[in-house]
Amino acid sequence: MQAPELKTSLPGPKATAIIARDQQFVSPSYTRGYPLVMAGGDGAVIEDVDGNHFLDCAAGIAVNATGHAHPQVVEAIVDQARRYLHMSGTDFYYEPQVRLAEEIAAIAPISGPVKSFFGNSGTEAVEAAVKLAKWSTKRHNIIAFLGSFHGRTMGSLSLTASKAIQRKGFGPMAPGVYHAPYANCYRCPIGLTPENCAAECVDYVEDQILVHLVSPDEVAAIVVEPIQGEGGYVVPPAAFIERLRALTTAHGMLLVTDEVQCGMGRTGKMFAIEHFGIEPDIFATAKGIASGMPLGVCAARADVMTWPPGAHASTFGGNPVSCAAALATIDLLRRELVRNAAEVGAYLQDGVRALMEKHPLIGDVRGKGLMIGIECVRDRATKERAPEERDAVVTAAFYKGLLVLGAGKNTIRLSPPLVLTREQAATAVDILDQAFTDVEQQRIGRG
Ligand SMILES: Cc1ncc(COP(=O)(O)O)c(C=O)c1O
């Protein structure tokens, strides 16, 4: 399928009718930015119900690692579905789950033996990681970071500190969670640059949280996204992650990395933490792992994952069809797609960075592989955020046939399927160029 190819005005008549039904019967809590109604997909191209083709740089929120309907993944799903759909790994054995645990141990960013717990989503993977950290250390406090997103079930939500609306009306949160600033070099609160930074934001953990609020020997874990996703695609300096590793080791805490968004090859390495050359004790992964089938994994050093039968389980977690999809996905990632994410990601990021010369609305371009953030500002000197303009660019891109999403207050995220080609990356840059031009001209028109 070629994209973009727009045949109707947007939304077309079929999409309009479906959206009207959605508004009557579906929860209004979802955050749909534009009226796309999917009918099918192929690689990095989506067809809507009216036959319009879009270039997909959203991948169902960074999920479709192998692209839409990759034949190898579909075949694995169909083959497994013909045999059996479910047998609950909680009470029974089945080989696809064992094989997947073996694969995860082989690709894990942990050098020793690794064991895996299976759930259905990112939030469940994080819940499992937090419970395991508490169980394993016999401590009950957790340190997490402002701007981070870890999920929306009550345990993960207590760690999530991305947007207040996500927490509003749901309190009180789980006790014993402390938040520290995340290392955001573009907006460093003390004016440092990555070159002269010694991750002073970790000082806040050491000198404030661990001095005034909680004793280090009562902290089970520090939970961190190696690259912040929902919070704005923020890449921290290596010193930040290195200091967190040193701090956790010094105090017998566990380092838990949330790779739900940045993992599974998206950043050009299998796991984002590999960019920093350190190892976590526990990590959570989901989204891209099964190309769109529901699966979340909490993996840990085998000597940490020693909880007894009954301590944690899930009826559906590690569903055999999802495991089959994950095995096919990991095979494709290892053989070609992690490399493609690194190569096409660098090309795409260069292309987007070049747009900075033409578009003053772009304040920062950052990321790794095919996890790229474009931060929109009204003024490069003051870095005043441009949230409305960001939304306008996302919308303008949609009407030109490119799907992207926002992240954080004023950042556009590019999280395409990892099968994206150079040609498609060039098309994405062209459309973004036009979308920024439109929005900047409207701004000038408004005075
Ligand atoms: C880093 C991170 N952790 C956890 C989650 C929660 O994943 P899920 O929506 O599958 O529960 C997300 C979702 O965006 C995420 O980006």
The ligand as an SDF file (V2000), in Angstrom:
LIG
                    3D

 16 16  0  0  0  0  0  0  0  0999 V2000
    6.6990    3.6630   29.9380 C   0  0  0  0  0  0  0  0  0  0  0  0
    5.3210    3.0950   30.0570 C   0  0  0  0  0  0  0  0  0  0  0  0
    5.0350    2.2690   31.0760 N   0  0  0  0  0  0  0  0  0  0  0  0
    3.8180    1.7250   31.2120 C   0  0  0  0  0  0  0  0  0  0  0  0
    2.8010    1.9960   30.3260 C   0  0  0  0  0  0  0  0  0  0  0  0
    1.4550    1.3800   30.4960 C   0  0  0  0  0  0  0  0  0  0  0  0
    1.1990    0.4730   29.4780 O   0  0  0  0  0  0  0  0  0  0  0  0
   -0.2770   -0.0660   29.1760 P   0  0  0  0  0  0  0  0  0  0  0  0
   -1.0530    1.0710   28.5790 O   0  0  0  0  0  0  0  0  0  0  0  0
   -0.0890   -1.2110   28.2410 O   0  0  0  0  0  0  0  0  0  0  0  0
   -0.8480   -0.4930   30.4790 O   0  0  0  0  0  0  0  0  0  0  0  0
    3.0450    2.8610   29.2450 C   0  0  0  0  0  0  0  0  0  0  0  0
    1.9790    3.2020   28.3020 C   0  0  0  0  0  0  0  0  0  0  0  0
    2.0480    4.1450   27.5480 O   0  0  0  0  0  0  0  0  0  0  0  0
    4.3370    3.4260   29.1190 C   0  0  0  0  0  0  0  0  0  0  0  0
    4.6330    4.2650   28.1020 O   0  0  0  0  0  0  0  0  0  0  0  0
  1  2  1  0
  2  3  1  0
  2 15  2  0
  3  4  2  0
  4  5  1  0
  5  6  1  0
  5 12  2  0
  6  7  1  0
  7  8  1  0
  8  9  2  0
  8 10  1  0
  8 11  1  0
 12 13  1  0
 12 15  1  0
 13 14  2  0
 15 16  1  0
M  END
$$$$
